[in-house]
Amino acid sequence: MCKVILFGGTTEGRELARFLNARRIPALVCAATEYGASLLSCSPPVRVQSGRLEKPEIITLLRGEGPRLVVDATHPYAEKISQNLREACAAEKIRYVRLLREETESDGCL
């Protein structure tokens, strides 16, 4: 059981994982890939798991972990996982927060 499930994949996700770890907040940090998980150095009570999850697997995870909060810090273009997280959290009545970074100026970019 954990208080927070953090779906990472961004710099901000790794920063949040460090925040949770430093404060020893029981959490599960989910990364889509083993490489992403390897960038996280967490210790109990923060756990890390890797692997892409579809909505049924997310629901199973939520039911098993019983978090109070799910934080979506996945990549801004990873729309499918964000949609699945929103829908799974709504179905399980778990608070969902989407972390988005500010857009940067892109004039002149190709």
Backbone as CSV, one residue per row, in Angstrom:
resi,resn,N_x,N_y,N_z,CA_x,CA_y,CA_z,C_x,C_y,C_z
1,MET,0.843,-1.185,0.000,0.000,0.000,0.000,0.882,1.239,0.000
2,CYS,0.465,2.257,-0.755,1.244,3.490,-0.817,0.304,4.687,-0.848
3,LYS,0.838,5.839,-0.492,0.038,7.058,-0.505,-0.059,7.658,-1.892
4,VAL,1.024,7.504,-2.671,1.121,8.155,-3.973,1.629,7.154,-5.007
5,ILE,1.040,7.206,-6.191,1.626,6.529,-7.335,2.006,7.626,-8.317
6,LEU,3.267,7.652,-8.666,3.801,8.641,-9.589,4.156,7.942,-10.893
7,PHE,3.556,8.384,-11.972,3.930,7.902,-13.292,4.895,8.925,-13.860
8,GLY,6.161,8.503,-14.022,7.214,9.423,-14.431,7.497,9.364,-15.910
9,GLY,8.678,9.825,-16.269,9.068,9.853,-17.665,9.629,11.192,-18.074
10,THR,9.641,12.114,-17.153,10.162,13.454,-17.434,11.148,13.841,-16.341
11,THR,11.872,14.901,-16.592,12.774,15.440,-15.566,11.992,15.770,-14.305
12,GLU,10.825,16.359,-14.485,9.995,16.719,-13.332,9.556,15.473,-12.563
13,GLY,9.296,14.400,-13.278,8.935,13.142,-12.622,10.061,12.633,-11.745
14,ARG,11.292,12.712,-12.256,12.443,12.289,-11.447,12.632,13.195,-10.243
15,GLU,12.385,14.493,-10.408,12.485,15.419,-9.275,11.430,15.104,-8.219
16,LEU,10.219,14.783,-8.651,9.169,14.407,-7.701,9.516,13.110,-6.983
17,ALA,10.096,12.160,-7.701,10.515,10.901,-7.074,11.555,11.179,-5.986
18,ARG,12.505,12.063,-6.272,13.518,12.429,-5.258,12.851,13.103,-4.058
19,PHE,11.855,13.949,-4.307,11.108,14.623,-3.240,10.425,13.593,-2.343
20,LEU,9.709,12.651,-2.953,9.022,11.609,-2.188,10.014,10.773,-1.391
21,ASN,11.126,10.432,-2.018,12.151,9.614,-1.371,12.772,10.343,-0.184
22,ALA,13.109,11.612,-0.368,13.749,12.398,0.700,12.837,12.536,1.915
23,ARG,11.538,12.567,1.676,10.579,12.726,2.771,10.007,11.399,3.238
24,ARG,10.498,10.310,2.661,10.093,8.956,3.022,8.571,8.774,2.953
25,ILE,7.974,9.330,1.908,6.542,9.197,1.677,6.309,7.878,0.939
26,PRO,5.500,6.976,1.485,5.249,5.705,0.809,4.681,5.942,-0.593
27,ALA,5.438,5.517,-1.587,5.048,5.790,-2.963,5.536,4.685,-3.882
28,LEU,4.873,4.600,-5.015,5.297,3.729,-6.098,5.549,4.632,-7.288
29,VAL,6.737,4.537,-7.866,7.082,5.325,-9.044,7.104,4.376,-10.229
30,CYS,6.293,4.680,-11.237,6.183,3.819,-12.414,6.848,4.488,-13.604
31,ALA,7.794,3.783,-14.203,8.468,4.235,-15.417,8.108,3.273,-16.539
32,ALA,7.977,3.786,-17.743,7.579,2.948,-18.873,8.664,1.955,-19.267
33,THR,9.930,2.321,-19.052,11.032,1.472,-19.507,11.996,1.162,-18.366
34,GLU,12.789,0.123,-18.554,13.825,-0.196,-17.568,14.849,0.922,-17.488
35,TYR,15.160,1.532,-18.634,16.107,2.655,-18.624,15.565,3.785,-17.757
36,GLY,14.299,4.127,-17.945,13.695,5.185,-17.131,13.747,4.846,-15.654
37,ALA,13.477,3.598,-15.318,13.532,3.161,-13.920,14.959,3.245,-13.388
38,SER,15.944,2.972,-14.251,17.339,3.001,-13.803,17.809,4.407,-13.442
39,LEU,17.119,5.425,-13.924,17.484,6.806,-13.619,16.975,7.242,-12.245
40,LEU,16.166,6.404,-11.621,15.571,6.722,-10.317,16.332,5.985,-9.223
41,SER,16.841,6.725,-8.279,17.506,6.073,-7.144,16.644,6.307,-5.908
42,CYS,15.804,5.351,-5.626,14.878,5.453,-4.508,15.121,4.305,-3.543
43,SER,14.720,4.530,-2.310,14.821,3.490,-1.293,13.505,3.441,-0.530
44,PRO,13.243,2.313,0.130,11.972,2.188,0.854,11.757,3.381,1.786
45,PRO,10.525,3.868,1.833,9.275,3.267,1.384,8.882,3.610,-0.061
46,VAL,9.799,4.176,-0.846,9.505,4.454,-2.246,10.000,3.277,-3.082
47,ARG,9.108,2.756,-3.914,9.443,1.635,-4.792,9.376,2.092,-6.242
48,VAL,10.112,1.414,-7.092,10.137,1.738,-8.519,9.773,0.484,-9.306
49,GLN,8.959,0.654,-10.335,8.660,-0.456,-11.236,8.704,0.062,-12.664
50,SER,9.025,-0.828,-13.579,9.062,-0.446,-14.985,8.103,-1.313,-15.780
51,GLY,7.700,-0.799,-16.910,6.814,-1.528,-17.811,5.613,-0.671,-18.181
52,ARG,5.260,-0.740,-19.435,4.088,0.002,-19.918,2.812,-0.690,-19.443
53,LEU,1.843,0.115,-19.015,0.589,-0.420,-18.502,-0.581,0.086,-19.333
54,GLU,-1.501,-0.812,-19.622,-2.760,-0.432,-20.263,-3.789,-0.177,-19.158
55,LYS,-4.937,0.366,-19.526,-5.938,0.751,-18.525,-6.340,-0.386,-17.587
56,PRO,-6.607,-1.609,-18.066,-6.963,-2.670,-17.116,-5.842,-2.948,-16.097
57,GLU,-4.601,-2.869,-16.547,-3.471,-3.086,-15.638,-3.333,-1.937,-14.642
58,ILE,-3.650,-0.736,-15.095,-3.611,0.424,-14.186,-4.669,0.265,-13.102
59,ILE,-5.860,-0.144,-13.495,-6.936,-0.346,-12.521,-6.536,-1.412,-11.504
60,THR,-5.961,-2.510,-11.962,-5.494,-3.560,-11.052,-4.447,-3.010,-10.092
61,LEU,-3.523,-2.204,-10.606,-2.492,-1.587,-9.774,-3.121,-0.672,-8.724
62,LEU,-4.058,0.158,-9.140,-4.719,1.084,-8.201,-5.448,0.324,-7.106
63,ARG,-6.132,-0.719,-7.476,-6.866,-1.517,-6.483,-5.907,-2.193,-5.511
64,GLY,-4.773,-2.658,-6.004,-3.805,-3.344,-5.155,-3.039,-2.414,-4.235
65,GLU,-2.743,-1.216,-4.714,-1.924,-0.264,-3.942,-2.757,0.682,-3.084
66,GLY,-3.964,0.993,-3.504,-4.839,1.879,-2.731,-4.277,3.269,-2.482
67,PRO,-3.734,3.945,-3.506,-3.167,5.276,-3.271,-4.240,6.324,-3.013
68,ARG,-3.832,7.396,-2.350,-4.720,8.543,-2.182,-4.629,9.482,-3.379
69,LEU,-3.482,9.398,-4.089,-3.191,10.343,-5.165,-2.395,9.651,-6.259
70,VAL,-2.730,9.964,-7.513,-1.931,9.548,-8.659,-1.432,10.818,-9.336
71,VAL,-0.114,10.885,-9.547,0.491,12.026,-10.222,0.978,11.559,-11.588
72,ASP,0.508,12.230,-12.610,0.881,11.926,-13.987,1.951,12.920,-14.414
73,ALA,3.211,12.467,-14.379,4.335,13.292,-14.819,4.971,12.642,-16.048
74,THR,4.113,12.044,-16.882,4.606,11.422,-18.097,4.897,12.498,-19.131
75,HIS,5.523,12.081,-20.209,5.897,13.002,-21.276,4.658,13.720,-21.816
76,PRO,4.772,15.002,-22.142,3.609,15.761,-22.631,2.943,15.162,-23.868
77,TYR,3.696,14.427,-24.681,3.113,13.847,-25.885,2.621,12.416,-25.681
78,ALA,2.731,11.901,-24.490,2.274,10.537,-24.190,0.794,10.596,-23.818
79,GLU,-0.020,10.955,-24.798,-1.443,11.206,-24.549,-2.210,9.957,-24.134
80,LYS,-1.847,8.802,-24.676,-2.594,7.563,-24.383,-2.499,7.196,-22.901
81,ILE,-1.292,7.240,-22.335,-1.148,6.889,-20.913,-1.889,7.903,-20.044
82,SER,-1.822,9.177,-20.394,-2.538,10.187,-19.594,-4.040,9.949,-19.625
83,GLN,-4.569,9.619,-20.798,-5.996,9.320,-20.918,-6.350,8.093,-20.078
84,ASN,-5.539,7.041,-20.175,-5.797,5.826,-19.403,-5.729,6.100,-17.904
85,LEU,-4.770,6.898,-17.470,-4.656,7.235,-16.045,-5.881,8.012,-15.571
86,ARG,-6.291,9.027,-16.344,-7.476,9.823,-15.977,-8.702,8.927,-15.832
87,GLU,-8.922,8.061,-16.817,-10.110,7.201,-16.804,-10.050,6.182,-15.666
88,ALA,-8.878,5.595,-15.438,-8.742,4.608,-14.355,-8.959,5.260,-12.997
89,CYS,-8.398,6.433,-12.811,-8.569,7.141,-11.533,-10.017,7.552,-11.317
90,ALA,-10.682,7.990,-12.374,-12.101,8.350,-12.257,-12.919,7.118,-11.878
91,ALA,-12.635,5.989,-12.511,-13.378,4.757,-12.223,-13.166,4.298,-10.788
92,GLU,-11.957,4.505,-10.265,-11.626,4.058,-8.903,-11.789,5.164,-7.856
93,LYS,-12.214,6.346,-8.302,-12.428,7.489,-7.407,-11.153,7.855,-6.635
94,ILE,-10.058,7.963,-7.389,-8.762,8.340,-6.823,-8.369,9.678,-7.434
95,ARG,-7.874,10.567,-6.607,-7.477,11.893,-7.076,-6.340,11.774,-8.089
96,TYR,-6.501,12.471,-9.209,-5.539,12.455,-10.312,-5.035,13.870,-10.536
97,VAL,-3.705,14.026,-10.621,-3.102,15.329,-10.890,-2.153,15.171,-12.072
98,ARG,-2.295,16.044,-13.070,-1.421,16.032,-14.241,-0.390,17.145,-14.088
99,LEU,0.863,16.787,-14.136,1.948,17.757,-14.052,2.377,18.129,-15.461
100,LEU,2.306,19.404,-15.785,2.744,19.884,-17.088,3.745,21.014,-16.898
101,ARG,4.805,20.975,-17.684,5.772,22.072,-17.627,5.272,23.209,-18.511
102,GLU,5.764,24.404,-18.230,5.412,25.551,-19.057,5.966,25.357,-20.456
103,GLU,5.200,25.830,-21.442,5.691,25.754,-22.809,6.808,26.771,-22.995
104,THR,7.751,26.411,-23.843,8.851,27.340,-24.143,8.628,27.946,-25.516
105,GLU,9.249,29.068,-25.726,9.138,29.758,-27.010,9.752,28.881,-28.104
106,SER,9.060,28.721,-29.203,9.556,27.843,-30.251,9.681,28.547,-31.614
107,ASP,9.679,29.876,-31.597,9.835,30.594,-32.866,11.139,30.225,-33.533
108,GLY,11.069,29.942,-34.826,12.263,29.632,-35.601,12.686,28.179,-35.527
109,CYS,11.955,27.344,-34.787,12.311,25.927,-34.684,11.710,25.151,-35.847
110,LEU,12.401,24.142,-36.280,11.889,23.268,-37.334,11.546,21.927,-36.750
